[in-house]
Amino acid sequence: MAFFVFYYLCFTAVVSAVFFLLLRSSRLRRLCLPPGNLGLPFVGETLQLIAAYKTENPEPFIDERVSRYGSIFTTHVFGEPTVFSADPETNRFILQNEGKLFECSYPGSISNLLGKHSLLLMKGSLHKRMHSLTMSFANSSIIRDHLLVDIDRLVRLNLDSWTDRVFLMEEAKKITFELTVKQLMSFDPGEWSESLRKEYVLVIEGFFTVPLPLFSTTYRRAIKARTKVAEALSLIVRERRKEFEGGERKNDMLAALLAGDDNFSDEEIVDFLVALLVAGYETTSTIMTLAVKFLTETPLALAQLKEEHEGIRAKKSESEALEWIDYKSMPFTQCVVNETLRVANIISGVFRRAMTDINIKGYTIPKGWRVFASFRAVHLDHDHFKDARTFNPWRWQNNSGMSCPGNVYTPFGGGPRLCPGYELARVELSVFLHHLVTRFSWVPAEEDKLVFFPTTRTQKRYPINVQRRLQNATLAT
């Protein structure tokens, strides 16, 4: 009897699944959706997407579907039907219609870990105010007059500790985390910041997982780490609030949040800081590491970069810090920065949600559906960049890399949600490269070098053997 009950249940489940797939397929054709595949019921293609991001190269997930369906396709990831766009015009349309036709929406694994009050999830007038506030702490004049001296000092401090073998990814993460903590809360490097950074590693690992603690140990660890991070930041916020009420003022982001007219709670401030620490830490450190990787594999570019920075350093004493005029005297460095951002853009794209039925390119995106505008898919498309998957910084000389419309190159997003720290990231990378190439020569320590695109699960520490050089000595290539 039990066997027949089991057989009946299995038969019912199969029939229900088939009926569900047929009903869904009919509905999709009726809606004129972009072509694609919603995958298995409920799960969709989430497992394929996560699996791709745990390999050496996540691009096949989009590449295969673009080849089969075109630059706009339908899939089902993280529990929701989603339209993916690898088309620059569609991406621009999505970015420019923020708050009008689309609103910010991210998978639960990301939004839960960042917090509901993070800048990434804010909407409307609150987002506009907080985005402006963030940009006011990372614009060119602030970097020139206040932040550059700290960037130069903290980069030097980190490089001073290097031995003959370093793990570049780890060192880059230390640098960017210390810089971000300094900018946000005026903390210098120490045991507290390093302990906080280690918890952040676990938080970030949980971003691209199934947000179910029962089934994902990675997500469970990330939630616990996020709780520890929030507790540590809450202590700081409470202490600073007491200092602020006592008349003590500091010139950092936390002070601006405490002094604002919005009367933010401690929880809201903590969520805001959590997201900014993620933005300033993970992305810039990975770009630093990849810039070194690409330069190591492109000796001519490395030689030209060294020549540019040796010329700048020759005019300064060994201990003299870089100034804004030095940063503005790095034209080839900016080509390297542009190309690194293009080839290995860590911000692969942005999620949005359709606020109404939207017609675009002959397709309909139904109200409530999520869309994903893929920046990296456009950056690596041979139709927009010649030899798109080859590192070639010279393509940016004389703006030759920008033969296409501006919406083709969007490493920092665009529209009302343009990354507020875009200039700060460029300065940090430029200062890091300056001190690296003028103070060290290096070779990869292992044949098993950094993969093309390091993801949260596959990124390697990129060990390099370094040799400290004398001031103004010729670097070995």
C-alpha positions in Angstrom: 0.0 0.0 0.0 2.8 2.4 0.9 4.4 1.7 -2.5 1.3 2.8 -4.3 0.9 5.9 -2.2 4.6 6.8 -3.0 4.0 6.1 -6.7 0.9 8.3 -6.7 2.6 11.2 -5.0 5.5 11.0 -7.5 3.2 10.8 -10.5 1.2 13.8 -9.2 4.4 15.8 -8.7 5.6 15.1 -12.2 2.2 15.9 -13.7 2.0 19.1 -11.7 5.5 20.2 -12.8 4.8 19.5 -16.5 1.5 21.4 -16.2 3.3 24.3 -14.5 5.9 24.4 -17.3 3.3 24.3 -20.1 1.2 27.0 -18.4 4.2 29.2 -17.9 5.5 28.7 -21.4 2.1 29.7 -22.8 2.0 32.8 -20.6 5.5 33.9 -21.7 4.6 33.7 -25.4 1.4 35.8 -24.7 3.4 38.5 -22.9 6.0 38.9 -25.7 8.8 38.5 -23.2 12.4 38.4 -24.4 13.3 34.8 -25.4 15.0 32.6 -22.7 14.5 29.8 -20.3 13.0 30.0 -16.8 14.6 26.7 -15.9 13.2 24.5 -13.2 10.1 25.4 -11.2 10.9 27.7 -8.3 14.7 27.2 -8.6 15.0 28.5 -12.1 18.6 28.9 -13.3 19.9 30.1 -9.9 22.1 27.1 -9.5 23.7 27.5 -12.9 24.4 31.2 -12.1 26.0 30.4 -8.8 28.0 27.6 -10.3 29.3 29.9 -13.0 30.5 32.4 -10.3 32.4 29.6 -8.6 34.4 28.8 -11.7 37.5 30.6 -13.1 35.3 32.5 -15.6 31.6 33.5 -14.9 31.0 34.9 -18.3 29.7 31.7 -19.9 26.4 32.1 -18.1 25.7 35.2 -20.1 27.7 34.3 -23.2 25.8 31.1 -23.8 22.4 32.8 -23.4 23.4 35.8 -25.6 24.5 33.4 -28.3 21.3 31.5 -28.1 18.7 34.2 -27.4 20.3 37.6 -28.2 21.5 40.5 -26.0 18.2 40.6 -24.1 17.0 37.4 -22.6 14.7 36.0 -19.9 15.8 33.8 -17.0 14.8 33.0 -13.4 17.4 33.6 -10.7 17.3 34.1 -6.9 13.6 33.2 -6.8 12.3 35.6 -9.4 11.9 35.9 -13.2 14.6 38.2 -14.4 15.3 39.9 -17.7 19.1 40.1 -18.4 20.4 42.9 -20.7 23.8 42.8 -22.4 22.7 45.6 -24.7 24.2 49.1 -24.0 21.2 51.0 -25.2 18.9 49.0 -22.9 21.3 49.4 -20.0 21.3 53.1 -20.4 17.5 53.2 -20.6 17.4 51.2 -17.3 19.9 53.5 -15.6 18.3 56.8 -16.8 14.8 55.8 -15.7 15.7 55.0 -12.1 12.7 56.1 -10.0 10.5 56.5 -13.0 10.1 53.1 -14.7 12.5 51.1 -12.5 13.4 51.0 -8.9 16.3 49.4 -7.0 15.9 45.7 -6.2 18.5 43.1 -5.2 18.4 39.4 -4.3 17.7 38.6 -0.7 21.2 37.3 -0.1 22.6 40.8 -0.8 19.9 43.0 0.7 19.7 41.0 3.9 23.5 41.2 4.4 23.8 44.9 3.6 20.8 45.9 5.7 17.5 47.6 4.7 18.9 51.1 5.4 21.9 50.8 3.1 22.5 53.3 0.3 22.2 50.5 -2.2 18.5 49.9 -1.2 17.4 53.5 -0.5 14.9 55.0 -2.8 13.4 58.4 -3.7 14.4 61.7 -2.0 16.3 59.9 0.8 18.5 58.2 -1.6 19.1 61.4 -3.5 20.2 63.2 -0.3 22.4 60.4 1.0 24.0 59.9 -2.5 24.9 63.6 -2.6 26.3 63.4 1.0 28.4 60.4 0.0 29.7 62.1 -3.1 30.6 65.2 -1.0 33.1 63.1 0.9 34.7 61.6 -2.2 34.8 64.4 -4.8 38.0 65.7 -6.4 38.4 68.7 -4.1 38.0 66.6 -0.9 40.4 64.0 -2.3 42.9 66.7 -3.2 42.7 68.7 0.0 42.2 66.0 2.6 42.1 62.4 1.5 45.2 62.1 -0.7 47.6 62.5 2.2 46.0 59.6 4.0 45.9 57.5 0.9 49.6 58.0 0.3 50.5 57.4 4.0 48.5 54.2 4.4 49.7 52.8 1.1 53.3 53.5 2.2 52.7 52.0 5.6 51.4 48.8 4.1 54.2 48.4 1.6 56.8 49.1 4.3 55.8 45.9 6.0 56.3 43.7 2.8 58.8 40.9 2.9 60.2 39.0 0.0 56.9 37.2 -0.5 53.4 38.7 -0.2 49.9 37.7 -1.0 48.8 40.6 -3.1 45.1 40.2 -2.8 45.4 40.1 1.0 47.6 43.2 1.1 45.3 45.1 -1.3 42.3 44.3 0.9 44.1 45.6 4.0 45.0 48.8 2.2 41.5 49.5 0.9 39.8 48.5 4.1 42.0 50.8 6.2 41.5 53.7 3.8 37.7 53.2 3.9 37.6 52.9 7.7 39.7 56.1 8.0 37.4 58.0 5.6 34.2 56.9 7.3 35.2 56.9 11.0 38.7 58.4 11.3 40.2 55.1 12.5 43.9 54.4 11.9 45.0 50.8 11.2 45.0 48.5 14.3 43.7 45.3 15.8 40.1 46.5 15.8 40.1 47.3 12.0 41.8 44.1 11.1 39.4 42.0 13.2 36.5 43.8 11.5 38.0 43.2 8.1 38.1 39.4 8.6 34.4 39.4 9.4 33.7 41.3 6.3 35.4 38.6 4.2 32.7 36.2 5.5 29.9 38.7 4.8 30.9 39.2 1.2 31.1 35.4 0.6 27.4 35.2 1.3 26.3 37.7 -1.4 26.0 35.1 -4.2 24.4 32.2 -2.3 20.9 30.9 -1.8 19.6 33.1 1.1 18.4 30.1 3.2 20.6 29.5 6.3 19.2 26.0 6.7 20.6 24.9 3.3 23.7 27.2 2.8 26.5 27.1 5.3 28.2 30.0 3.5 25.1 32.2 3.9 24.8 31.1 7.6 28.4 32.1 8.2 27.8 35.4 6.4 24.7 36.2 8.6 26.7 35.5 11.8 29.6 37.7 10.6 27.2 40.5 9.6 25.8 40.4 13.2 29.3 40.8 14.6 30.1 43.6 12.2 26.9 45.4 13.2 27.6 45.0 16.9 31.2 46.4 16.5 29.9 49.4 14.5 27.0 50.0 16.9 29.5 50.5 19.7 31.4 53.1 17.7 28.2 54.9 16.7 27.0 55.1 20.3 30.4 56.4 21.5 30.6 59.0 18.7 27.0 60.1 19.4 27.9 60.8 23.0 31.0 62.8 21.8 28.8 64.7 19.3 26.3 65.6 22.0 29.2 66.8 24.1 30.3 69.2 21.4 33.2 67.1 19.9 33.3 67.1 16.1 35.3 65.1 13.5 35.5 65.6 9.8 34.3 62.2 8.5 31.2 60.5 7.2 30.0 59.3 10.6 30.1 62.9 11.9 28.0 64.1 8.9 25.4 61.3 9.6 25.2 62.3 13.2 24.9 66.0 12.4 22.3 65.6 9.6 18.7 66.7 9.8 17.3 63.2 9.2 17.9 62.1 12.8 19.1 58.7 11.8 18.9 55.9 14.4 22.0 53.9 15.3 20.6 51.0 13.2 20.2 53.2 10.2 23.7 54.6 10.5 25.2 51.1 11.0 23.5 49.8 7.8 24.7 52.8 5.9 28.3 52.2 7.1 28.2 48.5 6.4 27.3 49.1 2.7 29.9 51.8 2.2 32.6 49.6 3.8 31.7 46.8 1.3 31.7 49.3 -1.6 35.1 50.8 -0.7 36.8 47.6 0.3 36.0 44.6 -1.9 35.8 46.2 -5.3 38.9 48.5 -5.2 41.1 45.8 -3.7 40.2 43.3 -6.4 40.9 45.9 -9.1 44.3 46.6 -7.5 45.2 43.0 -7.7 44.0 42.5 -11.2 45.8 45.6 -12.4 49.1 44.0 -11.2 48.2 40.7 -12.8 47.4 42.3 -16.2 50.6 44.5 -16.1 52.7 41.4 -15.2 51.3 39.6 -18.2 51.8 42.7 -20.4 55.5 43.7 -20.0 55.4 46.6 -22.5 52.6 48.2 -20.5 54.4 47.7 -17.2 57.6 49.2 -18.7 55.7 52.3 -19.8 54.0 52.6 -16.5 57.3 52.4 -14.6 58.8 55.1 -16.9 55.9 57.4 -16.1 56.2 57.0 -12.4 60.0 57.0 -12.2 59.7 60.5 -13.9 57.4 61.7 -11.1 59.4 60.1 -8.3 62.7 61.6 -9.7 61.4 65.1 -8.9 60.7 64.2 -5.3 62.6 62.9 -2.2 62.1 59.3 -1.2 59.8 60.1 1.7 57.9 62.9 0.0 54.2 62.2 -0.5 52.4 62.4 -3.8 50.4 65.6 -4.5 47.4 66.3 -6.6 49.6 67.7 -9.4 51.5 64.4 -9.5 48.2 62.5 -9.8 47.2 64.7 -12.7 50.6 63.9 -14.3 49.8 60.2 -14.9 48.2 59.9 -18.3 49.3 56.4 -19.1 48.3 55.3 -15.6 44.8 56.4 -16.3 44.8 54.3 -19.4 45.8 51.3 -17.3 43.0 52.1 -14.8 40.5 52.4 -17.6 41.5 49.2 -19.1 41.6 47.3 -15.8 38.1 48.5 -15.0 36.9 47.5 -18.5 38.4 44.0 -18.6 37.6 43.0 -15.0 34.8 45.3 -13.9 34.0 43.9 -10.4 30.6 45.6 -10.5 29.2 43.2 -13.1 25.9 45.0 -13.3 22.9 46.2 -11.4 19.5 44.8 -10.5 16.3 46.9 -10.9 12.6 46.1 -10.7 10.0 47.2 -13.3 7.5 49.6 -11.7 5.0 49.2 -14.6 4.8 47.2 -17.9 7.7 48.4 -20.0 8.1 48.0 -23.8 11.6 48.0 -25.1 13.3 46.6 -28.2 10.0 44.9 -29.2 9.7 43.0 -25.9 7.6 43.5 -22.8 9.0 43.5 -19.3 6.0 42.9 -17.0 5.4 45.1 -13.9 7.2 43.6 -10.9 9.8 41.7 -12.8 13.4 42.1 -12.0 15.9 43.2 -14.6 19.7 43.0 -14.6 21.8 45.4 -16.6 25.1 43.7 -17.3 28.0 46.2 -17.7 30.7 43.6 -18.0 28.9 41.8 -20.8 29.0 45.0 -22.8 32.7 45.7 -21.9 33.7 42.3 -23.1 31.7 42.4 -26.4 33.9 42.5 -29.5 31.2 44.6 -31.2 32.0 47.5 -28.9 35.8 47.0 -28.2 38.3 45.5 -30.6 39.8 42.4 -29.1 37.6 43.0 -26.1 39.0 40.3 -23.9 42.6 41.4 -24.3 44.2 43.8 -21.9 45.3 46.8 -24.0 45.7 50.1 -22.1 46.8 51.9 -25.3 43.3 51.7 -26.6 42.5 54.6 -24.3 45.2 56.9 -25.6 43.7 59.9 -27.4 40.3 58.5 -26.3 40.7 55.9 -29.1 38.9 53.4 -26.8 35.8 55.5 -26.8 34.8 55.2 -30.4 31.4 54.0 -29.3 28.8 56.0 -27.4 29.5 56.8 -23.7 26.9 54.2 -22.5 29.2 51.5 -23.7 31.8 52.1 -20.9 30.1 52.1 -17.5 32.4 50.6 -14.9 30.8 52.7 -12.2 27.2 52.4 -13.3 25.3 55.6 -14.3 22.2 57.7 -13.8 21.1 58.7 -10.3 23.0 55.8 -8.8 26.4 56.4 -10.3 28.9 55.1 -7.8 29.8 58.0 -5.6 33.3 56.8 -5.0 34.4 56.5 -8.6 37.1 59.2 -8.4 38.4 58.0 -5.1 38.8 54.4 -6.4 40.8 55.7 -9.4 43.1 57.8 -7.1 43.7 54.9 -4.7 44.6 52.6 -7.5 46.9 55.2 -9.1 48.8 55.9 -5.8 49.1 52.2 -5.1 50.6 51.6 -8.6 53.0 54.5 -8.1 54.5 53.2 -4.9 54.5 49.6 -6.2 56.4 50.2 -9.4 58.9 52.7 -7.9 59.7 50.6 -4.9 59.5 47.0 -6.0 60.1 44.5 -8.8 58.1 41.3 -8.7 57.3 37.9 -10.3 54.4 35.6 -9.6 55.4 33.1 -6.9 53.4 30.2 -8.4 52.5 29.0 -11.8 48.9 28.7 -10.5 48.4 32.4 -10.8 45.3 34.5 -10.3 42.4 33.4 -12.5 40.9 35.7 -15.1 38.1 37.0 -12.8 38.4 36.3 -9.1 35.0 35.6 -7.5 34.1 35.4 -3.9 34.8 31.7 -3.8 37.6 31.2 -6.4 39.7 34.3 -5.9 43.3 33.4 -5.0 45.6 35.5 -2.9 48.0 35.9 -5.9 51.4 35.3 -4.2 54.3 37.3 -5.6 58.0 37.4 -4.9 59.0 41.0 -4.5 62.4 42.6 -4.5 62.8 46.0 -2.9 64.7 48.4 -5.1 66.9 51.4 -4.4 65.5 54.9 -5.0 65.7 55.7 -8.7 67.2 52.3 -9.6 66.1 50.6 -12.8 63.4 48.0 -12.1 63.9 44.5 -13.4 61.2 43.3 -15.8 
